[in-house]
């Protein structure tokens, strides 16, 4: 009985000790967590002080740079010093914003920052005025005014005051640093003691923690590997896209010769057999170009860089155009090709017409390719929605061809997959067309499906939902590549610049028998020299050339003093297929054409500049003569309250939006000077050039407020 009671007692003690240990574990864990949190907060405060001191040091350096470079500019007048000062002022502004944010929780530091902000604004204004004095002195040769301004010493006094404020802020942060470091060290000791006790009392908890850490490390390692693989895949995708773009450029250059000389041959060859040969060359070139475009489109879609360009699209006209394009192929095979358009499809829709055309062409090309008897039917229909401005579009391409094996139906939309022909015939193709169709349809938030029966044909159905009706009718001007009349334009002096001889020969061939005067330059340097002597109306400028490239040659022509009074239009001729370069081309040139180009492409580029619908040249001074009352009101709003608020806040995002509004307004009113200022302002915002932004805003504010209303 006593032994039993003793065992029961020990068991109770053991349970009590375990319970006590458990309670101690809980208590020490709670203390440890609290202590650790306090330590983390203390370390955060120390880090905060370090960051503040670093920003203050950088501000002192930037202040010194602004003073030194400003003084150098006032002494030397060199633009490099002026640019350096502006960079320093911009750095000061950025640091001021960061300091204002980081010390916002300290009332004393906030007051110092308020003082510094006032001093900075005054110094910025003083610097701008000093630059203006120097620029005036450089123009007039009279340096008395700005020398006097330097001797006044106002700028030095401002710098001194700003440094004093920065020194006060530094002293305050150093004081806080001492206190916070002491607090951190104390907490480190407390935390170490707590952790030591907790480890002694909670070995099991330590094992569990060790296990959890190992698991966490394993998971982190796995996540890191996933991120590394994703980064490698992204880099591989970018490298692939870059490679494909460069290869496309290299291929398009000889393709320009193939298409160009084929076009010229087709105009002179009369023998039926030889004309068939020329058509075969042209068709083969078109197939190769389509393959290049398909590969690039697929790469662009995979990289997520495909952007739809929505525009008013007449689907009836688009369908007519594509069916007309494929009619010769259908007739050659002895099959019919017709299209049926829903009578309700009589309104323009907002679509990416080029991509819809690409989808329809790929589907129609496949249908004709795999149809030997019967024919192909294209049908389009729309159905309304509850919203009167939305439509659902459905497109059918039905053929009576060989059909598709059921096992192949799930694979035909995969890249580079081409289903075997049930009839055993070998048909040319890359297997990219349907893959691109599906991805383009998906990009339009649509769906593509196929139904097929061996020996009876196939039907592809494309559904695109929620298509918006456009209130603007698209341009429906059609032209034939073979019937371009360059003599519709006034006689022009045209300078063709290209370092590849056959490209210059093609341009000459297209323009032969016209009343235009064509001259050739084989490189960028020759182009500049010939332009000085010839003073051409237009330059067709290749972009990639050895030595001086097209961008450099264009800049040299436009900046040449002897050509300032001559209006020379420069049209870029590029083999690049990257649509991301369009913005740079539009900003740098008056127009552009892509290789390989047709006579129609060249005519359209010249017609935009010299035809009846070409833009009316703006006045030499770039200032509009008269405005309507509406335009006058818009200008007063842009130049008045909106501008004053931006000058006070200096919020870069809002200023960027303001620059876009100025650009639109200047384009609508043909206000060239304002358009130039808007571009300068937008560029300064992109560079975060605070001084440049402030200077441009001041320039716009000083422009005339009223114009005569017409």
C-alpha positions in Angstrom: 0.0 0.0 0.0 2.8 2.4 0.9 4.7 1.6 -2.3 1.6 2.3 -4.3 1.0 5.5 -2.5 4.7 6.5 -3.1 4.4 5.7 -6.8 1.2 7.7 -7.1 2.9 10.6 -5.2 5.9 10.6 -7.6 3.6 10.5 -10.5 1.8 13.5 -9.1 5.1 15.3 -8.6 6.2 14.5 -12.1 3.0 15.8 -13.5 3.3 18.8 -11.3 6.9 19.4 -12.5 5.7 19.0 -16.1 2.9 21.4 -15.5 5.3 23.8 -13.8 7.8 23.4 -16.7 5.0 24.1 -19.1 3.9 27.2 -17.2 7.5 28.4 -17.1 7.9 27.7 -20.8 4.8 29.8 -21.5 5.9 32.6 -19.2 9.5 32.7 -20.6 8.2 32.5 -24.1 5.9 35.5 -23.5 8.7 37.4 -21.9 11.1 36.4 -24.8 8.6 37.6 -27.4 8.0 40.8 -25.6 11.7 41.4 -25.2 12.4 40.5 -28.8 9.7 42.9 -30.1 11.1 45.7 -27.9 14.6 44.9 -29.2 13.3 44.9 -32.8 11.6 48.3 -32.3 14.8 49.7 -30.7 16.9 48.4 -33.6 14.4 50.0 -36.0 14.8 53.3 -34.2 18.6 53.1 -34.5 18.3 52.2 -38.2 15.9 55.1 -38.6 18.4 57.5 -37.1 21.2 56.1 -39.3 19.1 56.7 -42.4 18.2 60.2 -41.3 21.9 61.0 -40.7 22.8 59.5 -44.0 20.2 61.7 -45.8 21.4 64.8 -43.9 25.0 64.0 -45.0 23.8 63.6 -48.6 21.9 66.8 -48.4 25.0 68.7 -47.2 26.9 67.3 -50.1 24.2 68.2 -52.6 23.9 71.7 -51.1 27.7 72.1 -51.5 27.5 70.8 -55.1 24.7 73.2 -55.9 26.6 76.1 -54.5 29.9 75.1 -56.2 28.5 74.3 -59.6 26.3 77.4 -59.6 29.3 79.6 -58.8 31.4 77.8 -61.5 28.6 78.5 -64.0 28.4 82.2 -63.1 32.2 82.4 -63.5 32.7 80.3 -66.6 29.3 80.3 -68.3 29.8 76.6 -69.3 26.6 74.7 -69.8 28.1 71.6 -68.1 28.3 73.5 -64.9 24.7 74.7 -65.3 23.6 71.1 -65.9 25.5 69.9 -62.8 23.9 72.6 -60.7 20.4 71.6 -61.9 21.2 68.0 -61.0 22.3 69.1 -57.6 19.1 71.1 -57.1 17.1 68.1 -58.2 19.0 65.9 -55.7 18.3 68.5 -53.0 14.6 68.4 -53.8 14.4 64.6 -53.7 16.3 64.5 -50.4 14.1 67.2 -49.0 11.0 65.1 -49.7 12.7 62.0 -48.2 13.8 63.9 -45.1 10.3 65.4 -44.7 8.9 61.9 -44.7 11.4 60.3 -42.4 11.3 62.9 -39.6 7.6 63.5 -39.8 7.2 61.8 -36.3 9.5 64.3 -34.6 8.0 67.7 -33.9 11.4 69.4 -33.5 12.8 68.0 -36.7 9.5 68.9 -38.5 10.0 72.5 -37.6 13.6 72.4 -38.8 12.4 70.9 -42.1 9.9 73.6 -42.5 12.7 76.2 -42.1 14.9 74.3 -44.5 12.0 74.1 -47.0 11.6 77.9 -47.0 15.4 78.4 -47.4 15.5 75.8 -50.3 12.7 77.5 -52.1 14.4 80.9 -51.8 17.7 79.4 -52.9 16.1 77.7 -55.9 14.5 81.0 -57.0 17.8 82.8 -56.4 19.7 80.2 -58.5 17.2 80.5 -61.4 17.5 84.3 -61.3 21.4 84.0 -61.2 21.3 81.7 -64.3 19.1 84.2 -66.1 21.6 87.0 -65.2 24.5 85.0 -66.5 22.7 84.0 -69.7 21.8 87.7 -70.3 25.5 88.6 -69.7 26.7 86.0 -72.1 24.3 87.4 -74.8 25.1 91.1 -74.2 28.7 90.8 -73.1 28.0 93.0 -70.1 28.8 91.2 -66.9 28.3 94.1 -64.5 24.9 93.0 -63.3 25.7 89.4 -62.4 29.1 90.3 -60.9 27.3 92.7 -58.7 24.9 89.9 -57.9 27.7 87.6 -56.8 29.3 90.3 -54.6 25.9 90.7 -52.8 26.6 87.3 -51.2 22.9 86.5 -50.8 23.4 83.0 -52.2 26.3 82.3 -49.7 24.1 83.6 -46.9 21.3 81.2 -48.0 23.7 78.3 -48.1 25.0 79.2 -44.7 21.5 79.3 -43.2 20.6 75.9 -44.8 23.8 74.3 -43.4 23.0 75.7 -40.0 19.5 74.1 -40.1 21.1 70.8 -41.3 23.7 71.0 -38.5 20.8 71.4 -35.9 19.0 68.5 -37.4 22.3 66.4 -37.3 22.9 67.4 -33.7 19.3 66.3 -32.8 19.8 63.0 -34.5 23.1 62.4 -32.8 21.5 63.0 -29.5 18.8 60.5 -30.4 21.4 58.1 -31.6 23.1 58.0 -28.2 19.9 57.4 -26.3 18.7 54.8 -28.8 22.0 52.9 -28.9 22.0 52.7 -25.1 18.4 51.5 -25.0 19.2 48.9 -27.7 22.3 47.6 -25.8 20.2 47.2 -22.6 17.5 45.3 -24.5 20.1 43.1 -26.1 21.3 42.0 -22.7 17.8 41.4 -21.4 16.9 39.5 -24.5 20.0 37.3 -24.2 19.3 36.5 -20.6 15.7 35.7 -21.4 16.6 33.5 -24.3 19.2 31.6 -22.2 16.6 30.9 -19.4 14.0 29.9 -22.0 16.5 27.5 -23.7 17.4 25.9 -20.3 13.7 25.3 -19.4 12.4 24.5 -22.8 14.7 22.1 -24.6 11.8 20.5 -26.3 10.6 23.8 -27.5 14.0 24.4 -28.9 14.0 21.2 -30.8 10.6 22.0 -32.2 11.9 25.5 -33.1 14.9 24.0 -34.7 12.7 21.7 -36.7 10.5 24.6 -37.8 13.6 26.6 -38.8 14.8 23.7 -40.9 11.5 23.4 -42.5 11.4 27.2 -43.1 14.8 27.0 -44.6 13.8 24.2 -46.9 10.7 26.1 -48.0 12.7 29.3 -48.5 15.2 27.3 -50.6 12.4 25.9 -52.7 10.9 29.4 -53.1 14.3 30.8 -54.1 14.7 28.1 -56.7 11.2 28.8 -58.1 12.1 32.5 -58.3 15.5 31.8 -59.9 13.8 29.6 -62.5 11.2 32.2 -63.2 13.9 34.9 -63.6 15.8 32.6 -65.9 12.7 32.0 -67.9 12.1 35.7 -68.1 15.6 36.4 -69.2 15.4 33.6 -71.8 12.2 35.1 -73.1 13.7 38.6 -73.4 16.8 37.2 -75.1 14.6 35.2 -77.5 12.5 38.3 -78.3 15.7 40.4 -78.8 17.1 37.7 -81.1 13.9 37.4 -83.1 13.7 41.2 -83.5 17.3 41.4 -84.7 16.8 38.4 -87.0 13.7 40.0 -88.3 15.6 43.2 -89.1 18.3 41.3 -90.9 15.7 39.3 -92.9 13.5 42.3 -93.8 16.4 44.1 -95.4 16.9 41.6 -98.3 13.1 41.0 -98.3 12.8 44.7 -99.3 14.9 43.9 -102.3 12.9 40.8 -103.2 9.6 42.6 -103.0 10.9 45.8 -104.6 12.5 44.3 -107.6 9.6 41.8 -108.0 7.2 44.8 -108.1 9.4 46.5 -110.7 9.7 43.3 -112.8 5.9 42.8 -112.7 5.5 46.2 -114.4 7.7 45.4 -117.3 7.5 41.6 -117.8 4.7 40.7 -120.4 5.4 37.1 -121.3 2.8 34.8 -119.5 5.3 32.3 -118.2 7.7 35.0 -116.9 4.8 36.8 -115.2 3.9 33.5 -113.5 7.5 33.3 -112.3 7.3 36.8 -110.9 4.1 36.1 -109.2 5.6 32.9 -107.7 8.6 34.9 -106.4 6.2 37.5 -104.9 4.0 34.9 -103.3 7.0 33.1 -101.8 8.3 36.3 -100.4 4.9 37.0 -98.9 4.9 33.5 -97.3 8.3 34.2 -95.8 7.3 37.6 -94.5 4.1 36.1 -93.0 6.3 33.4 -91.2 8.5 36.2 -89.8 5.5 38.1 -88.6 3.9 35.0 -87.1 7.1 34.1 -85.1 7.4 37.6 -83.8 3.7 37.8 -82.9 4.0 34.5 -81.0 7.0 35.7 -79.1 5.3 39.0 -78.3 2.2 37.2 -77.0 4.3 34.8 -74.9 6.2 37.7 -73.4 2.9 39.5 -72.6 3.8 42.5 -74.7 1.0 42.3 -77.2 -1.1 45.5 -77.1 -4.4 45.8 -78.9 -4.9 49.0 -81.0 -8.6 49.6 -80.9 -9.9 51.7 -83.8 -13.2 52.1 -85.7 -13.4 49.0 -88.0 -15.7 48.3 -90.9 -16.0 44.5 -90.7 -17.9 44.3 -94.0 -15.2 46.1 -95.8 -12.5 44.1 -94.0 -14.2 40.8 -95.0 -14.6 42.0 -98.6 -10.9 42.8 -98.8 -9.7 39.5 -97.4 -12.0 37.4 -99.5 -11.0 39.3 -102.6 -7.3 38.6 -101.6 -7.9 34.8 -101.5 -10.2 34.5 -104.5 -7.3 33.8 -106.9 -6.0 31.0 -104.7 -9.5 29.5 -104.6 -10.1 29.8 -108.3 -6.7 28.2 -109.0 -7.8 25.1 -107.0 -11.2 25.1 -108.6 -13.2 25.7 -105.4 -15.6 28.4 -104.5 -15.0 31.1 -101.9 -17.8 33.3 -100.7 -18.8 35.3 -97.7 -22.1 36.0 -96.0 -22.4 39.1 -93.9 -25.2 39.7 -91.4 -27.4 42.6 -92.5 -27.1 44.0 -88.9 -23.4 44.4 -89.4 -23.7 47.9 -90.8 -22.0 49.9 -88.0 -18.3 50.3 -87.2 -17.0 48.5 -84.2 -14.0 49.3 -81.9 -11.6 46.5 -82.7 -8.0 46.0 -83.5 -8.7 45.6 -87.2 -5.2 44.4 -88.0 -5.5 41.5 -85.5 -9.0 40.6 -86.7 -7.7 40.6 -90.3 -4.8 38.4 -89.1 -7.2 35.9 -87.5 -9.4 35.7 -90.6 -6.5 35.4 -93.0 -5.0 32.5 -91.0 -8.3 30.7 -90.8 -9.1 31.3 -94.5 -5.6 30.3 -95.6 -5.9 27.0 -93.7 -9.4 26.4 -95.1 -8.4 26.8 -98.7 -5.2 24.8 -98.1 -7.1 21.8 -96.9 -10.0 22.0 -99.3 -9.8 20.2 -102.7 -13.5 20.0 -103.6 -16.5 22.2 -102.9 -15.4 25.4 -101.2 -15.1 27.8 -98.3 -17.7 30.1 -96.7 -16.9 33.0 -94.4 -19.8 34.3 -92.3 -20.0 37.2 -89.8 -22.8 38.1 -87.5 -23.5 40.4 -84.5 -26.0 40.1 -81.7 -27.0 43.0 -79.5 -26.8 43.2 -75.7 -28.7 45.0 -73.0 -26.2 47.9 -73.4 -27.1 49.6 -76.7 -23.5 50.3 -77.4 -22.2 46.8 -77.0 -22.3 43.9 -79.5 -21.3 40.2 -79.5 -19.4 39.3 -82.7 -19.3 35.8 -84.2 -17.2 34.7 -87.1 -17.5 31.4 -88.9 -15.0 29.9 -91.4 -16.5 26.7 -92.9 -14.9 24.5 -95.5 -15.7 21.2 -97.2 -12.1 20.0 -97.0 -10.5 16.8 -95.7 -11.4 17.5 -92.1 -9.3 16.9 -88.9 -8.7 13.7 -87.0 -10.5 13.8 -83.6 -7.2 13.0 -81.9 -5.6 16.1 -83.5 -8.3 18.5 -82.5 -6.8 19.2 -79.1 -3.3 19.8 -80.6 -3.9 22.0 -83.6 -3.8 25.2 -81.5 -0.3 24.3 -80.2 2.7 26.2 -81.6 4.4 24.6 -84.6 2.0 21.7 -84.6 0.6 20.8 -88.0 -2.0 18.0 -88.2 -1.4 15.2 -90.6 -3.5 15.4 -93.8 -6.1 12.6 -93.8 -5.7 12.4 -97.6 -1.9 11.8 -97.4 -1.0 15.1 -99.2 1.9 17.2 -97.9 0.9 20.8 -97.4 3.2 23.6 -96.6 2.9 25.4 -93.3 4.7 26.2 -90.0 1.9 25.3 -87.6 1.8 28.8 -86.1 -1.3 30.2 -87.7 -3.9 28.6 -85.4 -1.8 29.0 -82.3 -1.6 32.8 -83.0 -5.3 32.9 -83.8 -6.2 31.4 -80.4 -3.9 33.7 -78.5 -5.2 36.8 -80.4 -8.8 35.8 -79.7 -8.0 35.3 -76.0 -6.3 38.7 -75.9 -9.6 40.1 -77.2 -11.4 38.3 -74.3 -12.9 36.0 -76.8 -13.1 32.3 -77.6 -12.3 30.1 -80.6 -13.7 26.6 -81.2 -13.5 24.0 -84.0 -15.8 21.2 -85.1 -14.7 18.8 -87.8 -15.6 15.5 -89.5 -13.1 13.5 -91.6 -13.9 13.8 -95.3 -16.7 16.4 -94.7 -14.8 19.5 -93.7 -14.3 21.8 -90.6 -15.9 24.8 -89.1 -14.0 27.3 -87.0 -16.1 29.7 -84.8 -14.7 32.8 -83.2 -16.7 34.6 -80.5 -15.7 38.1 -79.3 -18.0 39.5 -76.7 -18.7 43.1 -75.5 -17.4 44.8 -78.6 -18.2 48.6 -78.4 -19.9 50.4 -81.3 -17.9 53.3 -82.7 -19.5 56.6 -83.4 -16.7 57.4 -85.9 -16.7 55.9 -89.4 -13.3 54.4 -90.4 -11.5 55.7 -93.5 -12.4 53.5 -96.4 -9.9 54.8 -99.0 -8.6 51.9 -101.0 -5.6 52.0 -103.4 -3.9 49.5 -105.6 -0.2 48.9 -105.1 0.3 48.7 -108.8 -1.5 51.9 -109.7 0.3 54.5 -107.5 0.8 57.8 -109.4 3.6 59.7 -107.8 2.9 62.6 -110.2 -0.1 63.4 -108.1 2.3 65.1 -105.7 4.1 68.3 -106.7 7.6 67.9 -108.1 10.0 67.1 -105.2 13.7 66.9 -104.7 14.1 63.5 -102.9 17.3 62.4 -101.2 17.5 58.6 -100.7 20.0 57.6 -98.0 20.9 53.9 -97.6 24.2 52.0 -97.3 22.7 49.0 -99.2 22.8 49.6 -102.9 19.7 47.6 -103.9 17.6 49.6 -101.4 18.5 52.8 -103.2 17.8 51.1 -106.6 14.3 50.1 -105.4 13.5 53.7 -104.4 14.8 54.9 -107.7 12.8 52.3 -109.5 9.5 53.2 -107.7 10.0 56.8 -108.6 11.2 56.4 -112.1 9.0 57.9 -114.9 7.8 60.5 -112.3 8.5 64.2 -112.3 10.5 63.9 -109.1 14.2 64.5 -108.8 15.9 61.6 -107.0 19.4 61.8 -105.5 21.4 59.1 -103.7 23.6 59.1 -100.6 25.4 55.9 -99.6 25.9 56.8 -95.9 25.0 59.3 -93.2 28.0 61.6 -93.7 27.4 61.8 -97.4 23.7 62.5 -96.7 24.6 65.6 -94.6 26.9 66.9 -97.2 24.5 66.4 -100.1 21.6 67.9 -98.1 23.7 71.1 -97.5 24.2 71.5 -101.2 20.9 70.1 -102.6 18.4 71.4 -99.9 16.0 68.6 -100.7 12.3 68.6 -100.0 12.4 65.2 -98.3 15.0 62.7 -97.2 14.2 59.0 -97.1 16.6 58.0 -94.3 17.7 54.5 -93.5 18.3 54.0 -89.8 21.0 51.3 -89.5 24.1 52.4 -91.3 27.8 52.1 -90.7 29.4 55.1 -89.1 26.8 57.8 -88.8 23.3 56.2 -88.4 20.0 57.6 -89.5 19.2 59.3 -86.2 22.6 61.0 -86.1 22.4 62.1 -89.7 18.9 63.5 -89.2 20.0 65.5 -86.2 23.0 66.8 -88.1 20.8 67.9 -91.0 18.3 69.7 -88.8 20.9 71.4 -86.7 23.1 72.6 -89.6 23.1 76.5 -89.6 22.9 76.6 -93.4 19.6 74.6 -93.4 17.7 76.5 -90.7 15.7 78.5 -93.2 14.8 75.4 -95.3 12.0 73.0 -94.5 13.3 69.5 -95.0 11.0 66.6 -94.2 12.8 63.4 -93.1 11.1 60.0 -93.4 12.6 57.1 -91.6 13.0 53.9 -93.6 13.4 51.0 -91.1 13.5 47.2 -91.2 12.7 47.0 -87.5 9.5 45.1 -86.7 9.3 46.4 -83.1 6.2 48.5 -82.6 7.6 49.7 -79.3 9.9 51.9 -81.5 7.0 53.7 -83.1 7.0 56.5 -80.4 10.7 57.2 -81.0 10.2 57.2 -84.8 7.2 59.6 -84.6 9.1 62.0 -82.3 12.3 62.0 -84.3 11.0 61.9 -87.9 8.2 63.5 -89.9 7.1 60.0 -91.1 8.3 56.5 -91.5 7.9 53.3 -93.6 8.8 49.8 -92.8 10.8 47.5 -95.0 9.8 45.7 -97.1 7.7 48.6 -98.4 5.5 48.9 -101.5 5.0 51.9 -103.9 1.8 52.5 -102.0 3.6 52.7 -98.6 6.1 55.2 -100.1 3.3 57.2 -101.7 1.3 57.4 -98.5 4.3 58.6 -96.6 5.0 61.4 -99.1 1.3 62.2 -99.5 1.0 62.8 -95.8 3.7 65.4 -96.1 3.1 67.0 -99.5 -0.4 65.9 -100.6 -3.7 67.9 -100.5 -4.4 66.6 -97.0 -1.0 67.3 -95.6 -1.0 69.3 -92.4 -0.9 73.1 -92.9 2.5 74.4 -91.8 2.4 76.3 -88.6 3.4 80.0 -88.4 7.1 80.6 -88.2 6.8 82.0 -84.7 4.7 79.0 -83.7 2.0 81.3 -82.1 -1.6 81.0 -83.3 -3.1 84.1 -84.8 -6.7 83.8 -83.4 -8.6 81.5 -81.1 -12.3 80.7 -80.6 -13.9 81.7 -77.3 -13.9 78.0 -76.3 -10.2 77.7 -77.0 -9.5 80.9 -75.2 -11.3 79.6 -72.1 -9.4 76.4 -72.2 -6.1 78.3 -72.3 -7.0 80.6 -69.4 -7.9 77.5 -67.4 -4.6 75.7 -68.2 -2.5 78.8 -67.7 -4.3 80.2 -64.6 -5.3 78.3 -61.5 -4.1 74.9 -62.6 -0.6 76.2 -63.3 -0.4 78.2 -60.1 -1.4 75.2 -58.0 1.2 73.0 -59.7 4.0 75.6 -59.1 3.1 75.5 -55.4 2.8 71.7 -55.0 5.5 70.6 -57.5 3.9 67.2 -57.6 5.6 65.4 -60.5 2.8 63.0 -61.4 0.3 65.9 -61.6 2.7 68.0 -63.6 3.2 65.0 -66.0 -0.6 64.9 -66.6 -0.6 68.6 -67.1 2.1 68.3 -69.7 -0.1 65.8 -71.6 -3.1 68.2 -71.5 -0.8 71.0 -72.9 0.3 68.7 -75.7 -3.2 67.8 -76.7 -4.3 71.5 -76.6 -1.3 72.7 -78.6 -1.9 70.0 -81.2 -5.6 70.9 -81.5 -4.9 74.7 -81.8 -1.6 74.4 -83.8 0.2 76.3 -81.1 3.8 75.2 -81.9 5.6 77.1 -79.2 3.3 75.7 -76.5 3.8 72.2 -78.0 7.5 72.6 -77.6 7.2 73.8 -74.0 4.9 70.9 -73.3 7.4 68.4 -74.6 10.2 70.0 -72.6 8.1 69.9 -69.5 7.2 66.2 -69.9 10.9 65.3 -70.5 11.9 67.2 -67.4 9.3 65.4 -65.3 10.6 62.0 -66.6 14.1 63.0 -65.5 12.8 64.4 -62.2 14.6 67.6 -63.1 13.0 69.9 -60.5 14.8 73.0 -61.7 13.9 72.3 -65.3 10.3 71.7 -64.4 10.1 75.0 -62.4 11.8 76.9 -65.2 9.4 75.6 -67.9 6.3 76.2 -65.7 7.5 79.8 -65.2 8.0 80.2 -69.0 4.4 79.0 -69.6 3.1 81.2 -66.9 4.7 84.2 -68.7 3.1 83.5 -72.0 0.2 85.8 -73.3 -3.1 85.3 -71.5 -5.4 86.3 -74.3 -5.7 86.2 -78.1 -8.3 87.7 -80.4 -11.4 85.5 -80.6 -12.5 84.6 -84.1 
